[in-house]
Amino acid sequence: MKSLHMKDLYHYNKETKTYELDIAIDHYQDMFNSWDAAPLKRKDIEPDLIDYLEQAGDDIPFKERIALVFMLPSEARDLKREKTVTQAVKLQFRFLLSVVNKELLYNYRRMATFAIFSLIFLTTNYLLRGQELSQFMNIFLEGLLVGGWFLMWNVFGIAILDNFQLYRKKRIWVRYMQAELMFKDHNDQSTETI
């Protein structure tokens, strides 16, 4: 049922069995962040376009193919520039994927740190529980027990909640790295694949 709904929201090419995300622009520069002064090959993609691509990539089932179709006025088209833009867009997708991978690595480090300290706290609590200790030490042991379980809960929270979102983003950017990029005239139905 979800696929039928997506065909109403996004253009579906029955011949190629691909969802084509039609993106209308007036100039090639419209695809990129206007605040970024880097050369075209290294420019960041426009943040609103990134948001749209991320949403569409999440909406369309992962088993389906996606193609990006940039529609320009015919007088603005330049085949040489389209190759450069294609390289820049693919480079930006690789960058976004590397950002996600760094966030995943950071989360793995946090999980390992929390797990180690949790085990230390819980083991210390277990080994010292039942011995004759002062009131302060009993309160301290209770703190270790609560802290140990709190840290262990954080490990599961990061693994289940945070990493799930990051893996979803990773799948989206890998998908776009493999996607076809096409350019066509606003009024033309033919597409040229770069």
C-alpha positions, 0 to 999 in steps of 0.5 A: 500500500505504501508503494501505491501512495508513493507513486502519487507523491513522486514521479514513477517511470514505469519503463525504467521502474524508477522513482524520478525526483524532479527538481526544477532549477533555473541555474546550476548554482540553484542546487548549491548553497549560496553562502558557500564560496568554494569552487563548484566541484566542492560546493555544499548542496543547498540545505533545503534540497538536502532536506527534500532528498532525505525525506524522499529517500526515506519515503520511497521504499528502499527496494525501489530505484531512485533517479534525480532529474534536474529540470532547467530552461533549455537556454541554461543547459551546458553538457560540460557543466552538467558533468561537473555538477554531477561530480559535485553532487556525488562528492557531496553525497560521499561527504554526507555519508562520511559525516554519518559514519563519523557520528556512528563511530562516535556513538560506538565509542560512547557505548563502549565507554558507558558499558565499561563504566557500567560494568565497573560500577555494577561489579563494585556494587556486587562485590562490596554488597553484604559487607559491614560498611558505614552509612556513607559507603552504603549510600555510595554503593547505592549510587554505584548501582543506580549509576551502573544501570543508568549507564547501561540504559544509555548504551541500549538507548544509543544502540537502539534509538540514535544508531537506528536513525544514523543507519537510516541516513546512511542507507539514504546517502548510499542510495543517492550515491548509486542513483542516476543523475539526469538533466532535462529541459523544463518542457522536454520529456527526454532526459540525458543521463550523465 
